[in-house]
Amino acid sequence: MKAIVQDRYGSPDVLELREVDKPVAADHEVLVRVHAAAVNARDWHLMRGDPYLVRLVFGFGRPKTKIRGTDFAGRVEAVGMDVKRFRPGDEVFGEADGAFAEYVCAPDNVVESKPANLTFEQAAAVPLAGNTALMGLRDLGRVQPGQKVLVNGASGGVGTFAVQIAKVFGAEVTGVCSTRNVDLVRSIGADHVIDYTREDFTRNGERYDVVFDLVGNRSLTECRRALTPAGTLVLSGGGVSEGGSLVGPMGLILRGQALSRFARHRLLVLTATPSKENLAALRELAESGQVTPVIDRTYPLSEVPEAIRYLEVDHARAKVAITV
């Protein structure tokens, strides 16, 4: 089969389209013929091994997992002997390493039936970003109807899901983005949009019950300034500016964990873990029309390096999909 393979850390130039062996499903796995995949910030971080701290987990000298990609949507090709929920031909979506390929093996517990009303490209855009938004707002933010929620990074992959999911929960939503993305964020349901090039959400006097920070470009002190007295700050990812190439956004996240013991606000760090239950919840939101994936661009499998370069350098809006 064809797959995007990486032997060493570096720029998108280290990614190569190669012929590799087709994987075989283990007892608890599903073998999926990939029809579409999606690009995440996680892909370029792992591609570069940046921040360096991630290399302790994913391979110090070179990546342990050579095939990039995480999000996928496609049809079941085969199932392991312990898998009872799926059979060949079923349309599914999920999250597993090695998605930039013609076939991927995924554990049964991170795969779900594809939303019937979505294309494969739309479905592939959901798992990682949608799950991050869902867990950040539902599980950590505990968003309730009538609350004021601010999403910093509202036009990104996770942000576009977060705005829509916060609206589903009945919140009054403010999205923070750049000038070119104001109309996009407003179109997906944001009640208010702040152009960060013109207005600083930490200094405009507004207070929010939940601030969901997906960028990591503001200090904890600045973010807390935007919270109500009993407000919640949820930290997820962000750039490397806070901690440089050594620890990247982990610097901000670790400070948040330390400060949370003493602050009056709830300061929480999101570690999103994939699950079939969350995928099922996202499928229901998609099929009901309450959440719609937003796709900026689509690239063929052979152009994954260009897709990642676009995401990394040009700050893609919403999601970038890969057709296989």
ZADO-1210 file (C-alpha; in nm, 4 decimals, padded with zeros to 6 digits):
<atoms>
<atom x="00.0000" y="00.0000" z="00.0000" code="MET" pos="1"/>
<atom x="00.1013" y="00.3651" z="-00.0343" code="LYS" pos="2"/>
<atom x="00.1750" y="00.5661" z="00.2812" code="ALA" pos="3"/>
<atom x="00.3443" y="00.8878" z="00.3945" code="ILE" pos="4"/>
<atom x="00.6596" y="00.7719" z="00.5735" code="VAL" pos="5"/>
<atom x="00.9057" y="00.9625" z="00.7928" code="GLN" pos="6"/>
<atom x="01.2504" y="00.8274" z="00.8869" code="ASP" pos="7"/>
<atom x="01.3866" y="01.1338" z="01.0675" code="ARG" pos="8"/>
<atom x="01.2691" y="01.4580" z="01.2256" code="TYR" pos="9"/>
<atom x="01.2640" y="01.7717" z="01.0173" code="GLY" pos="10"/>
<atom x="01.0662" y="01.9871" z="00.7749" code="SER" pos="11"/>
<atom x="00.7918" y="01.8519" z="00.5454" code="PRO" pos="12"/>
<atom x="01.0735" y="01.7484" z="00.3130" code="ASP" pos="13"/>
<atom x="01.1393" y="01.4436" z="00.5361" code="VAL" pos="14"/>
<atom x="00.7972" y="01.3009" z="00.4422" code="LEU" pos="15"/>
<atom x="00.7939" y="01.0552" z="00.1525" code="GLU" pos="16"/>
<atom x="00.5189" y="00.8664" z="-00.0291" code="LEU" pos="17"/>
<atom x="00.6299" y="00.5013" z="-00.0323" code="ARG" pos="18"/>
<atom x="00.5073" y="00.1485" z="-00.0829" code="GLU" pos="19"/>
<atom x="00.4896" y="-00.0306" z="00.2520" code="VAL" pos="20"/>
<atom x="00.3363" y="-00.3513" z="00.3789" code="ASP" pos="21"/>
<atom x="-00.0380" y="-00.3493" z="00.4325" code="LYS" pos="22"/>
<atom x="-00.1133" y="-00.3811" z="00.8059" code="PRO" pos="23"/>
<atom x="-00.2977" y="-00.6788" z="00.9547" code="VAL" pos="24"/>
<atom x="-00.5648" y="-00.6277" z="01.2192" code="ALA" pos="25"/>
<atom x="-00.4917" y="-00.7706" z="01.5637" code="ALA" pos="26"/>
<atom x="-00.7680" y="-00.9428" z="01.7602" code="ASP" pos="27"/>
<atom x="-00.9068" y="-00.6151" z="01.8986" code="HIS" pos="28"/>
<atom x="-00.8453" y="-00.4034" z="01.5881" code="GLU" pos="29"/>
<atom x="-01.0282" y="-00.2909" z="01.2766" code="VAL" pos="30"/>
<atom x="-00.8505" y="-00.2684" z="00.9406" code="LEU" pos="31"/>
<atom x="-00.9868" y="00.0335" z="00.7533" code="VAL" pos="32"/>
<atom x="-00.9487" y="00.1216" z="00.3877" code="ARG" pos="33"/>
<atom x="-00.8837" y="00.4934" z="00.4267" code="VAL" pos="34"/>
<atom x="-01.0897" y="00.7219" z="00.2049" code="HIS" pos="35"/>
<atom x="-00.9895" y="01.0460" z="00.3765" code="ALA" pos="36"/>
<atom x="-00.7648" y="01.1710" z="00.6545" code="ALA" pos="37"/>
<atom x="-00.7087" y="01.5104" z="00.8177" code="ALA" pos="38"/>
<atom x="-00.4082" y="01.7166" z="00.9191" code="VAL" pos="39"/>
<atom x="-00.3612" y="01.8329" z="01.2785" code="ASN" pos="40"/>
<atom x="-00.1007" y="02.0476" z="01.4520" code="ALA" pos="41"/>
<atom x="00.0031" y="01.7226" z="01.6195" code="ARG" pos="42"/>
<atom x="00.1289" y="01.5991" z="01.2816" code="ASP" pos="43"/>
<atom x="00.3768" y="01.8784" z="01.2269" code="TRP" pos="44"/>
<atom x="00.4897" y="01.8746" z="01.5895" code="HIS" pos="45"/>
<atom x="00.5710" y="01.5028" z="01.5579" code="LEU" pos="46"/>
<atom x="00.7200" y="01.5544" z="01.2124" code="MET" pos="47"/>
<atom x="00.9681" y="01.8055" z="01.3554" code="ARG" pos="48"/>
<atom x="01.0047" y="01.6444" z="01.6981" code="GLY" pos="49"/>
<atom x="00.9224" y="01.9880" z="01.8347" code="ASP" pos="50"/>
<atom x="00.9197" y="02.0609" z="02.1210" code="PRO" pos="51"/>
<atom x="01.2134" y="01.8329" z="02.1952" code="TYR" pos="52"/>
<atom x="01.0366" y="01.7024" z="02.5032" code="LEU" pos="53"/>
<atom x="00.8014" y="01.4967" z="02.2836" code="VAL" pos="54"/>
<atom x="01.0979" y="01.2920" z="02.1566" code="ARG" pos="55"/>
<atom x="01.1227" y="01.1214" z="02.4957" code="LEU" pos="56"/>
<atom x="00.7873" y="00.9600" z="02.4150" code="VAL" pos="57"/>
<atom x="00.7778" y="00.9371" z="02.0367" code="PHE" pos="58"/>
<atom x="01.1420" y="00.8520" z="01.9682" code="GLY" pos="59"/>
<atom x="01.4583" y="01.0314" z="02.0766" code="PHE" pos="60"/>
<atom x="01.6742" y="01.0014" z="01.7661" code="GLY" pos="61"/>
<atom x="01.4022" y="00.9254" z="01.5131" code="ARG" pos="62"/>
<atom x="01.0243" y="00.8731" z="01.5264" code="PRO" pos="63"/>
<atom x="00.9117" y="00.5308" z="01.6509" code="LYS" pos="64"/>
<atom x="00.5975" y="00.5438" z="01.4361" code="THR" pos="65"/>
<atom x="00.7069" y="00.6100" z="01.0809" code="LYS" pos="66"/>
<atom x="00.3690" y="00.6668" z="00.9152" code="ILE" pos="67"/>
<atom x="00.2210" y="01.0066" z="01.0006" code="ARG" pos="68"/>
<atom x="-00.1439" y="01.0985" z="01.0397" code="GLY" pos="69"/>
<atom x="-00.4079" y="01.0366" z="01.3044" code="THR" pos="70"/>
<atom x="-00.7625" y="01.1178" z="01.1863" code="ASP" pos="71"/>
<atom x="-00.9264" y="00.8919" z="00.9303" code="PHE" pos="72"/>
<atom x="-01.2554" y="00.7952" z="00.7699" code="ALA" pos="73"/>
<atom x="-01.3166" y="00.4992" z="00.5430" code="GLY" pos="74"/>
<atom x="-01.4649" y="00.1521" z="00.5056" code="ARG" pos="75"/>
<atom x="-01.3883" y="-00.1522" z="00.7157" code="VAL" pos="76"/>
<atom x="-01.1735" y="-00.4004" z="00.5250" code="GLU" pos="77"/>
<atom x="-01.1371" y="-00.6657" z="00.7966" code="ALA" pos="78"/>
<atom x="-01.1871" y="-00.7080" z="01.1716" code="VAL" pos="79"/>
<atom x="-00.9994" y="-00.8937" z="01.4438" code="GLY" pos="80"/>
<atom x="-01.1565" y="-01.1973" z="01.6062" code="MET" pos="81"/>
<atom x="-01.2567" y="-01.0011" z="01.9196" code="ASP" pos="82"/>
<atom x="-01.4350" y="-00.7229" z="01.7295" code="VAL" pos="83"/>
<atom x="-01.8123" y="-00.7609" z="01.7287" code="LYS" pos="84"/>
<atom x="-01.9369" y="-00.4092" z="01.6445" code="ARG" pos="85"/>
<atom x="-01.8164" y="-00.3863" z="01.2857" code="PHE" pos="86"/>
<atom x="-01.7990" y="-00.5944" z="00.9721" code="ARG" pos="87"/>
<atom x="-01.6382" y="-00.5426" z="00.6303" code="PRO" pos="88"/>
<atom x="-01.8017" y="-00.2665" z="00.4323" code="GLY" pos="89"/>
<atom x="-01.9085" y="-00.0554" z="00.7311" code="ASP" pos="90"/>
<atom x="-01.8319" y="00.3158" z="00.6993" code="GLU" pos="91"/>
<atom x="-01.6349" y="00.4345" z="01.0026" code="VAL" pos="92"/>
<atom x="-01.4220" y="00.7185" z="01.1373" code="PHE" pos="93"/>
<atom x="-01.1702" y="00.7360" z="01.4172" code="GLY" pos="94"/>
<atom x="-00.8271" y="00.8227" z="01.5463" code="GLU" pos="95"/>
<atom x="-00.5113" y="00.6101" z="01.5231" code="ALA" pos="96"/>
<atom x="-00.1466" y="00.6469" z="01.4261" code="ASP" pos="97"/>
<atom x="-00.0662" y="00.5880" z="01.0592" code="GLY" pos="98"/>
<atom x="-00.3712" y="00.7471" z="00.8958" code="ALA" pos="99"/>
<atom x="-00.1810" y="00.8987" z="00.6008" code="PHE" pos="100"/>
<atom x="-00.1987" y="00.5686" z="00.4152" code="ALA" pos="101"/>
<atom x="-00.4291" y="00.3565" z="00.2059" code="GLU" pos="102"/>
<atom x="-00.5011" y="00.1333" z="00.5061" code="TYR" pos="103"/>
<atom x="-00.4827" y="00.1829" z="00.8814" code="VAL" pos="104"/>
<atom x="-00.5356" y="-00.0478" z="01.1785" code="CYS" pos="105"/>
<atom x="-00.7175" y="00.1028" z="01.4756" code="ALA" pos="106"/>
<atom x="-00.8259" y="-00.0393" z="01.8113" code="PRO" pos="107"/>
<atom x="-01.1980" y="-00.1087" z="01.8231" code="ASP" pos="108"/>
<atom x="-01.2430" y="00.1373" z="02.1113" code="ASN" pos="109"/>
<atom x="-01.1367" y="00.4425" z="01.9053" code="VAL" pos="110"/>
<atom x="-01.3564" y="00.3736" z="01.6014" code="VAL" pos="111"/>
<atom x="-01.7226" y="00.4578" z="01.5427" code="GLU" pos="112"/>
<atom x="-01.9765" y="00.4514" z="01.2623" code="SER" pos="113"/>
<atom x="-01.9324" y="00.7492" z="01.0306" code="LYS" pos="114"/>
<atom x="-02.1941" y="01.0262" z="01.0496" code="PRO" pos="115"/>
<atom x="-02.4348" y="00.9420" z="00.7701" code="ALA" pos="116"/>
<atom x="-02.4706" y="01.3004" z="00.6504" code="ASN" pos="117"/>
<atom x="-02.0991" y="01.3751" z="00.6192" code="LEU" pos="118"/>
<atom x="-01.8592" y="01.3066" z="00.3361" code="THR" pos="119"/>
<atom x="-01.5502" y="01.1013" z="00.4160" code="PHE" pos="120"/>
<atom x="-01.3442" y="01.4222" z="00.4130" code="GLU" pos="121"/>
<atom x="-01.5792" y="01.5916" z="00.6597" code="GLN" pos="122"/>
<atom x="-01.5881" y="01.2853" z="00.8845" code="ALA" pos="123"/>
<atom x="-01.2084" y="01.2607" z="00.8871" code="ALA" pos="124"/>
<atom x="-01.1927" y="01.6204" z="01.0115" code="ALA" pos="125"/>
<atom x="-01.3868" y="01.5370" z="01.3279" code="VAL" pos="126"/>
<atom x="-01.2030" y="01.2929" z="01.5602" code="PRO" pos="127"/>
<atom x="-00.9046" y="01.4695" z="01.7179" code="LEU" pos="128"/>
<atom x="-01.0284" y="01.8282" z="01.6923" code="ALA" pos="129"/>
<atom x="-01.3890" y="01.7499" z="01.7770" code="GLY" pos="130"/>
<atom x="-01.2896" y="01.5331" z="02.0716" code="ASN" pos="131"/>
<atom x="-01.0573" y="01.8023" z="02.2059" code="THR" pos="132"/>
<atom x="-01.3340" y="02.0622" z="02.1881" code="ALA" pos="133"/>
<atom x="-01.5913" y="01.8295" z="02.3429" code="LEU" pos="134"/>
<atom x="-01.3731" y="01.7253" z="02.6358" code="MET" pos="135"/>
<atom x="-01.2490" y="02.0786" z="02.6966" code="GLY" pos="136"/>
<atom x="-01.5965" y="02.2291" z="02.7180" code="LEU" pos="137"/>
<atom x="-01.8055" y="01.9430" z="02.8565" code="ARG" pos="138"/>
<atom x="-01.5682" y="01.7599" z="03.0884" code="ASP" pos="139"/>
<atom x="-01.3331" y="02.0352" z="03.2082" code="LEU" pos="140"/>
<atom x="-01.5216" y="02.3577" z="03.1408" code="GLY" pos="141"/>
<atom x="-01.8555" y="02.2092" z="03.2515" code="ARG" pos="142"/>
<atom x="-02.0300" y="02.4629" z="03.0329" code="VAL" pos="143"/>
<atom x="-02.3888" y="02.5372" z="03.1333" code="GLN" pos="144"/>
<atom x="-02.6719" y="02.7195" z="02.9509" code="PRO" pos="145"/>
<atom x="-02.6442" y="03.0949" z="02.9819" code="GLY" pos="146"/>
<atom x="-02.2744" y="03.1001" z="03.0660" code="GLN" pos="147"/>
<atom x="-02.0319" y="03.3230" z="02.8777" code="LYS" pos="148"/>
<atom x="-01.7591" y="03.1254" z="02.6992" code="VAL" pos="149"/>
<atom x="-01.4564" y="03.2645" z="02.5172" code="LEU" pos="150"/>
<atom x="-01.2647" y="03.0536" z="02.2651" code="VAL" pos="151"/>
<atom x="-00.9135" y="03.1855" z="02.1959" code="ASN" pos="152"/>
<atom x="-00.8193" y="03.0447" z="01.8561" code="GLY" pos="153"/>
<atom x="-01.1771" y="03.0160" z="01.7323" code="ALA" pos="154"/>
<atom x="-01.0913" y="02.9808" z="01.3622" code="SER" pos="155"/>
<atom x="-00.8587" y="02.6819" z="01.4005" code="GLY" pos="156"/>
<atom x="-00.9306" y="02.3124" z="01.3746" code="GLY" pos="157"/>
<atom x="-01.0344" y="02.2718" z="01.7383" code="VAL" pos="158"/>
<atom x="-01.1718" y="02.6246" z="01.7633" code="GLY" pos="159"/>
<atom x="-01.4341" y="02.5846" z="01.4920" code="THR" pos="160"/>
<atom x="-01.5689" y="02.2792" z="01.6747" code="PHE" pos="161"/>
<atom x="-01.5472" y="02.4529" z="02.0128" code="ALA" pos="162"/>
<atom x="-01.7583" y="02.7493" z="01.9011" code="VAL" pos="163"/>
<atom x="-02.0315" y="02.5194" z="01.7706" code="GLN" pos="164"/>
<atom x="-02.0266" y="02.2817" z="02.0681" code="ILE" pos="165"/>
<atom x="-02.0397" y="02.5687" z="02.3179" code="ALA" pos="166"/>
<atom x="-02.3499" y="02.6943" z="02.1373" code="LYS" pos="167"/>
<atom x="-02.5036" y="02.3478" z="02.1600" code="VAL" pos="168"/>
<atom x="-02.4515" y="02.3664" z="02.5370" code="PHE" pos="169"/>
<atom x="-02.6453" y="02.6929" z="02.5450" code="GLY" pos="170"/>
<atom x="-02.3561" y="02.9313" z="02.6062" code="ALA" pos="171"/>
<atom x="-02.3075" y="03.2869" z="02.4863" code="GLU" pos="172"/>
<atom x="-01.9931" y="03.2428" z="02.2790" code="VAL" pos="173"/>
<atom x="-01.7156" y="03.4867" z="02.1966" code="THR" pos="174"/>
<atom x="-01.4545" y="03.3803" z="01.9432" code="GLY" pos="175"/>
<atom x="-01.1073" y="03.5332" z="01.9163" code="VAL" pos="176"/>
<atom x="-00.9382" y="03.5235" z="01.5752" code="CYS" pos="177"/>
<atom x="-00.7539" y="03.7334" z="01.3165" code="SER" pos="178"/>
<atom x="-00.9170" y="03.9854" z="01.0832" code="THR" pos="179"/>
<atom x="-00.9446" y="03.7480" z="00.7876" code="ARG" pos="180"/>
<atom x="-01.1350" y="03.4922" z="00.9949" code="ASN" pos="181"/>
<atom x="-01.3966" y="03.7145" z="01.1589" code="VAL" pos="182"/>
<atom x="-01.6688" y="03.6270" z="00.9078" code="ASP" pos="183"/>
<atom x="-01.5913" y="03.2553" z="00.9339" code="LEU" pos="184"/>
<atom x="-01.6203" y="03.2514" z="01.3135" code="VAL" pos="185"/>
<atom x="-01.9412" y="03.4496" z="01.3007" code="ARG" pos="186"/>
<atom x="-02.0843" y="03.2120" z="01.0381" code="SER" pos="187"/>
<atom x="-02.0460" y="02.9074" z="01.2647" code="ILE" pos="188"/>
<atom x="-02.2504" y="03.0633" z="01.5400" code="GLY" pos="189"/>
<atom x="-02.0322" y="03.2875" z="01.7566" code="ALA" pos="190"/>
<atom x="-02.2385" y="03.5573" z="01.9273" code="ASP" pos="191"/>
<atom x="-01.9404" y="03.7910" z="01.9425" code="HIS" pos="192"/>
<atom x="-01.6102" y="03.7939" z="01.7537" code="VAL" pos="193"/>
<atom x="-01.2939" y="03.9668" z="01.8723" code="ILE" pos="194"/>
<atom x="-01.0270" y="04.0520" z="01.6155" code="ASP" pos="195"/>
<atom x="-00.7102" y="04.0146" z="01.8209" code="TYR" pos="196"/>
<atom x="-00.5225" y="04.2563" z="01.5930" code="THR" pos="197"/>
<atom x="-00.7567" y="04.5330" z="01.7082" code="ARG" pos="198"/>
<atom x="-00.8726" y="04.4324" z="02.0552" code="GLU" pos="199"/>
<atom x="-00.7189" y="04.2536" z="02.3545" code="ASP" pos="200"/>
<atom x="-00.9727" y="04.0221" z="02.5162" code="PHE" pos="201"/>
<atom x="-00.7757" y="04.0282" z="02.8417" code="THR" pos="202"/>
<atom x="-00.8046" y="04.4082" z="02.8720" code="ARG" pos="203"/>
<atom x="-01.1456" y="04.5003" z="02.7329" code="ASN" pos="204"/>
<atom x="-01.3271" y="04.4629" z="03.0649" code="GLY" pos="205"/>
<atom x="-01.5382" y="04.1616" z="02.9640" code="GLU" pos="206"/>
<atom x="-01.5478" y="03.8604" z="03.1964" code="ARG" pos="207"/>
<atom x="-01.6197" y="03.5012" z="03.1015" code="TYR" pos="208"/>
<atom x="-01.7290" y="03.1930" z="03.2927" code="ASP" pos="209"/>
<atom x="-01.5031" y="02.9743" z="03.0761" code="VAL" pos="210"/>
<atom x="-01.1980" y="03.0703" z="02.8720" code="VAL" pos="211"/>
<atom x="-01.0865" y="02.7896" z="02.6392" code="PHE" pos="212"/>
<atom x="-00.7309" y="02.8777" z="02.5322" code="ASP" pos="213"/>
<atom x="-00.6210" y="02.6929" z="02.2201" code="LEU" pos="214"/>
<atom x="-00.3340" y="02.9250" z="02.1303" code="VAL" pos="215"/>
<atom x="-00.1069" y="02.9585" z="02.4333" code="GLY" pos="216"/>
<atom x="00.0035" y="03.3079" z="02.3335" code="ASN" pos="217"/>
<atom x="-00.1176" y="03.4816" z="02.6494" code="ARG" pos="218"/>
<atom x="00.0148" y="03.4465" z="03.0021" code="SER" pos="219"/>
<atom x="-00.1868" y="03.2830" z="03.2789" code="LEU" pos="220"/>
<atom x="-00.2201" y="03.6213" z="03.4479" code="THR" pos="221"/>
<atom x="-00.3647" y="03.7741" z="03.1326" code="GLU" pos="222"/>
<atom x="-00.6093" y="03.4874" z="03.0779" code="CYS" pos="223"/>
<atom x="-00.7248" y="03.4957" z="03.4399" code="ARG" pos="224"/>
<atom x="-00.7965" y="03.8664" z="03.4015" code="ARG" pos="225"/>
<atom x="-01.0738" y="03.7716" z="03.1576" code="ALA" pos="226"/>
<atom x="-01.2434" y="03.5302" z="03.4012" code="LEU" pos="227"/>
<atom x="-01.5335" y="03.5856" z="03.6373" code="THR" pos="228"/>
<atom x="-01.4449" y="03.5317" z="04.0073" code="PRO" pos="229"/>
<atom x="-01.5469" y="03.1663" z="03.9858" code="ALA" pos="230"/>
<atom x="-01.4417" y="03.1222" z="03.6226" code="GLY" pos="231"/>
<atom x="-01.2589" y="02.8335" z="03.4586" code="THR" pos="232"/>
<atom x="-00.9517" y="02.8490" z="03.2341" code="LEU" pos="233"/>
<atom x="-00.8990" y="02.5430" z="03.0155" code="VAL" pos="234"/>
<atom x="-00.5545" y="02.5159" z="02.8554" code="LEU" pos="235"/>
<atom x="-00.5008" y="02.3027" z="02.5471" code="SER" pos="236"/>
<atom x="-00.1929" y="02.3039" z="02.3251" code="GLY" pos="237"/>
<atom x="-00.0705" y="02.6259" z="02.1704" code="GLY" pos="238"/>
<atom x="00.2486" y="02.7432" z="02.0078" code="GLY" pos="239"/>
<atom x="00.6090" y="02.7011" z="02.1172" code="VAL" pos="240"/>
<atom x="00.6584" y="03.0681" z="02.1991" code="SER" pos="241"/>
<atom x="00.5973" y="03.0182" z="02.5702" code="GLU" pos="242"/>
<atom x="00.8584" y="02.7480" z="02.6200" code="GLY" pos="243"/>
<atom x="01.0684" y="02.7583" z="02.3060" code="GLY" pos="244"/>
<atom x="01.1704" y="02.4481" z="02.1176" code="SER" pos="245"/>
<atom x="01.2640" y="02.2601" z="02.4332" code="LEU" pos="246"/>
<atom x="00.9285" y="02.2318" z="02.6094" code="VAL" pos="247"/>
<atom x="00.6973" y="02.4395" z="02.3886" code="GLY" pos="248"/>
<atom x="00.3461" y="02.4972" z="02.5261" code="PRO" pos="249"/>
<atom x="00.4216" y="02.2527" z="02.8079" code="MET" pos="250"/>
<atom x="00.5820" y="02.5462" z="02.9917" code="GLY" pos="251"/>
<atom x="00.2509" y="02.7309" z="03.0098" code="LEU" pos="252"/>
<atom x="00.0610" y="02.4121" z="03.0880" code="ILE" pos="253"/>
<atom x="00.2952" y="02.3124" z="03.3716" code="LEU" pos="254"/>
<atom x="00.2664" y="02.6590" z="03.5227" code="ARG" pos="255"/>
<atom x="-00.1091" y="02.6291" z="03.5005" code="GLY" pos="256"/>
<atom x="-00.1019" y="02.2991" z="03.6861" code="GLN" pos="257"/>
<atom x="00.1187" y="02.4446" z="03.9610" code="ALA" pos="258"/>
<atom x="-00.0854" y="02.7627" z="03.9995" code="LEU" pos="259"/>
<atom x="-00.4187" y="02.5781" z="04.0035" code="SER" pos="260"/>
<atom x="-00.3519" y="02.4667" z="04.3613" code="ARG" pos="261"/>
<atom x="-00.3500" y="02.8231" z="04.4868" code="PHE" pos="262"/>
<atom x="-00.5699" y="03.0238" z="04.2461" code="ALA" pos="263"/>
<atom x="-00.9330" y="03.1019" z="04.3157" code="ARG" pos="264"/>
<atom x="-01.0115" y="03.0243" z="03.9534" code="HIS" pos="265"/>
<atom x="-01.0289" y="02.6713" z="03.8158" code="ARG" pos="266"/>
<atom x="-00.7156" y="02.6297" z="03.6002" code="LEU" pos="267"/>
<atom x="-00.7316" y="02.3044" z="03.4100" code="LEU" pos="268"/>
<atom x="-00.5049" y="02.1368" z="03.1550" code="VAL" pos="269"/>
<atom x="-00.6743" y="01.9297" z="02.8871" code="LEU" pos="270"/>
<atom x="-00.5354" y="01.5938" z="02.7842" code="THR" pos="271"/>
<atom x="-00.7749" y="01.4710" z="02.5175" code="ALA" pos="272"/>
<atom x="-00.8026" y="01.0932" z="02.4899" code="THR" pos="273"/>
<atom x="-00.9914" y="00.9284" z="02.2022" code="PRO" pos="274"/>
<atom x="-01.2909" y="00.7070" z="02.2789" code="SER" pos="275"/>
<atom x="-01.5782" y="00.5495" z="02.0910" code="LYS" pos="276"/>
<atom x="-01.8213" y="00.7162" z="02.3324" code="GLU" pos="277"/>
<atom x="-01.6998" y="01.0635" z="02.2414" code="ASN" pos="278"/>
<atom x="-01.6991" y="00.9766" z="01.8725" code="LEU" pos="279"/>
<atom x="-02.0603" y="00.8605" z="01.9079" code="ALA" pos="280"/>
<atom x="-02.1498" y="01.1917" z="02.0759" code="ALA" pos="281"/>
<atom x="-01.9820" y="01.3847" z="01.7940" code="LEU" pos="282"/>
<atom x="-02.1617" y="01.1717" z="01.5342" code="ARG" pos="283"/>
<atom x="-02.4959" y="01.2598" z="01.6938" code="GLU" pos="284"/>
<atom x="-02.4098" y="01.6298" z="01.6909" code="LEU" pos="285"/>
<atom x="-02.3128" y="01.6077" z="01.3227" code="ALA" pos="286"/>
<atom x="-02.6171" y="01.4077" z="01.2176" code="GLU" pos="287"/>
<atom x="-02.8492" y="01.6473" z="01.3995" code="SER" pos="288"/>
<atom x="-02.6942" y="01.9384" z="01.2123" code="GLY" pos="289"/>
<atom x="-02.5752" y="02.1081" z="01.5297" code="GLN" pos="290"/>
<atom x="-02.2073" y="02.0711" z="01.4409" code="VAL" pos="291"/>
<atom x="-02.0638" y="02.0875" z="01.0892" code="THR" pos="292"/>
<atom x="-01.6921" y="02.0346" z="01.0141" code="PRO" pos="293"/>
<atom x="-01.5341" y="02.3297" z="00.8351" code="VAL" pos="294"/>
<atom x="-01.2707" y="02.2368" z="00.5766" code="ILE" pos="295"/>
<atom x="-01.0287" y="02.4973" z="00.4444" code="ASP" pos="296"/>
<atom x="-00.8474" y="02.2927" z="00.1802" code="ARG" pos="297"/>
<atom x="-00.8214" y="01.9367" z="00.0519" code="THR" pos="298"/>
<atom x="-00.5032" y="01.7691" z="-00.0747" code="TYR" pos="299"/>
<atom x="-00.4362" y="01.4245" z="-00.2254" code="PRO" pos="300"/>
<atom x="-00.2271" y="01.1749" z="-00.0272" code="LEU" pos="301"/>
<atom x="00.0795" y="01.2462" z="-00.2382" code="SER" pos="302"/>
<atom x="00.0695" y="01.6128" z="-00.1291" code="GLU" pos="303"/>
<atom x="00.0623" y="01.5590" z="00.2477" code="VAL" pos="304"/>
<atom x="00.3949" y="01.7468" z="00.2842" code="PRO" pos="305"/>
<atom x="00.2372" y="02.0522" z="00.1212" code="GLU" pos="306"/>
<atom x="-00.0736" y="02.0162" z="00.3375" code="ALA" pos="307"/>
<atom x="00.1327" y="02.0124" z="00.6566" code="ILE" pos="308"/>
<atom x="00.3434" y="02.3033" z="00.5318" code="ARG" pos="309"/>
<atom x="00.0230" y="02.5001" z="00.4696" code="TYR" pos="310"/>
<atom x="-00.1048" y="02.4237" z="00.8192" code="LEU" pos="311"/>
<atom x="00.2270" y="02.5070" z="00.9841" code="GLU" pos="312"/>
<atom x="00.3295" y="02.8180" z="00.7925" code="VAL" pos="313"/>
<atom x="00.0098" y="02.9746" z="00.6602" code="ASP" pos="314"/>
<atom x="-00.2060" y="02.9075" z="00.9670" code="HIS" pos="315"/>
<atom x="-00.4880" y="02.7253" z="00.7922" code="ALA" pos="316"/>
<atom x="-00.8412" y="02.8076" z="00.8865" code="ARG" pos="317"/>
<atom x="-01.0418" y="02.5204" z="01.0348" code="ALA" pos="318"/>
<atom x="-00.9400" y="02.1778" z="00.8989" code="LYS" pos="319"/>
<atom x="-00.7230" y="02.0535" z="00.6141" code="VAL" pos="320"/>
<atom x="-00.8374" y="01.7224" z="00.4646" code="ALA" pos="321"/>
<atom x="-00.6487" y="01.4532" z="00.2747" code="ILE" pos="322"/>
<atom x="-00.8149" y="01.2388" z="00.0105" code="THR" pos="323"/>
<atom x="-00.6820" y="00.8861" z="-00.0278" code="VAL" pos="324"/>
</atoms>
